[in-house]
Amino acid sequence: MARILPQTTTAKFFSPVVPTQRLESPAMIAHLRGRVIAKHPNQAIVETGGVGYDVVISVPTFSELPGIGGEVALHIHTHVREDQIALFGFVRPEEKQLFEKLLSVSGIGPKLAITILSGMAAPDMVAAIKGNDVAKLTRIPGIGKKTAERMVLELRDKLENFGATPTAPPASPVEEDVLSALVNLGYQRAAAERALATAAKNGGGPGSFDALFREALTALSK
């Protein structure tokens, strides 16, 4: 559940707030950058602008988080229900993409999808789905034979190009922000990543958002 933590001198966990009315047109958070003030294998609290966001994470994302007080950029999936808003965060964009693919499978909700991502490395899972390896998928905690069969049946054709041309993740939060801005402008992620790499080589530098953003736009216009 998405909850907010007012900035205080001592960081502490905050209680969930359940609205009494149906949520209407909530703001969708797609990217979150800030300071890690608490972290656990399935949860991180990231503070930005004086607000602490409670984010559900997978074990692979937990292993890549910086220490307490470090800065992190997370790709966010906002899950909305009538009684709650939950944020699911991922360091790597491909993990978020796989999470959203899992949500399209009958019977798999956000919590189970996170459990699946925590139970098997993404490349191994994709290979098992493409290879119809139901037995391997059932080794993931919480996944029975029927669920594994549905994963294969419903995702096999959707993952043909998944991970085919992997690209290195941005090296800095500034690059993450530039990439997010380009995608929000309507550019395809692959094209934005190539433009970002070109901009960095041309001296846009990872330290300045404005310079890197302008260089990336120039590369995209060619």
JOKA-V52262 format. One record per residue. N is the residue number from 0. RES is the residue in one small letter. NEAR is the number of other ideal C-beta (glycine too) atoms within 12 Angstrom. Layout:
((N/RES/NEAR) (N/RES/NEAR))
//
This chain:
((0/m/27) (1/a/36) (2/r/25) (3/i/25) (4/l/28) (5/p/15) (6/q/19) (7/t/14) (8/t/6) (9/t/11) (10/a/23) (11/k/16) (12/f/18) (13/f/22) (14/s/11) (15/p/16) (16/v/16) (17/v/16) (18/p/18) (19/t/8) (20/q/8) (21/r/13) (22/l/22) (23/e/10) (24/s/8) (25/p/18) (26/a/13) (27/m/17) (28/i/29) (29/a/26) (30/h/34) (31/l/39) (32/r/34) (33/g/33) (34/r/30) (35/v/34) (36/i/33) (37/a/26) (38/k/33) (39/h/19) (40/p/18) (41/n/23) (42/q/30) (43/a/41) (44/i/35) (45/v/42) (46/e/31) (47/t/27) (48/g/15) (49/g/15) (50/v/23) (51/g/32) (52/y/38) (53/d/37) (54/v/48) (55/v/41) (56/i/43) (57/s/42) (58/v/29) (59/p/30) (60/t/41) (61/f/28) (62/s/18) (63/e/23) (64/l/35) (65/p/22) (66/g/14) (67/i/18) (68/g/16) (69/g/19) (70/e/23) (71/v/36) (72/a/38) (73/l/44) (74/h/37) (75/i/39) (76/h/37) (77/t/29) (78/h/29) (79/v/23) (80/r/17) (81/e/14) (82/d/17) (83/q/22) (84/i/32) (85/a/30) (86/l/37) (87/f/43) (88/g/46) (89/f/40) (90/v/36) (91/r/31) (92/p/35) (93/e/33) (94/e/40) (95/k/38) (96/q/28) (97/l/39) (98/f/38) (99/e/29) (100/k/31) (101/l/44) (102/l/27) (103/s/21) (104/v/31) (105/s/16) (106/g/21) (107/i/31) (108/g/22) (109/p/31) (110/k/21) (111/l/28) (112/a/38) (113/i/39) (114/t/26) (115/i/42) (116/l/47) (117/s/32) (118/g/26) (119/m/31) (120/a/23) (121/a/35) (122/p/21) (123/d/22) (124/m/37) (125/v/34) (126/a/20) (127/a/30) (128/i/37) (129/k/24) (130/g/16) (131/n/18) (132/d/22) (133/v/23) (134/a/16) (135/k/24) (136/l/37) (137/t/23) (138/r/19) (139/i/33) (140/p/17) (141/g/22) (142/i/33) (143/g/19) (144/k/16) (145/k/17) (146/t/28) (147/a/33) (148/e/24) (149/r/25) (150/m/40) (151/v/30) (152/l/20) (153/e/21) (154/l/33) (155/r/25) (156/d/15) (157/k/22) (158/l/29) (159/e/13) (160/n/15) (161/f/26) (162/g/24) (163/a/13) (164/t/12) (165/p/17) (166/t/22) (167/a/16) (168/p/26) (169/p/33) (170/a/19) (171/s/23) (172/p/29) (173/v/28) (174/e/35) (175/e/35) (176/d/32) (177/v/42) (178/l/43) (179/s/32) (180/a/28) (181/l/35) (182/v/27) (183/n/16) (184/l/18) (185/g/11) (186/y/24) (187/q/14) (188/r/25) (189/a/22) (190/a/23) (191/a/33) (192/e/31) (193/r/23) (194/a/35) (195/l/43) (196/a/27) (197/t/22) (198/a/35) (199/a/29) (200/k/16) (201/n/18) (202/g/15) (203/g/28) (204/g/23) (205/p/26) (206/g/16) (207/s/20) (208/f/26) (209/d/17) (210/a/21) (211/l/37) (212/f/31) (213/r/23) (214/e/29) (215/a/41) (216/l/24) (217/t/19) (218/a/26) (219/l/28) (220/s/14) (221/k/13))
//
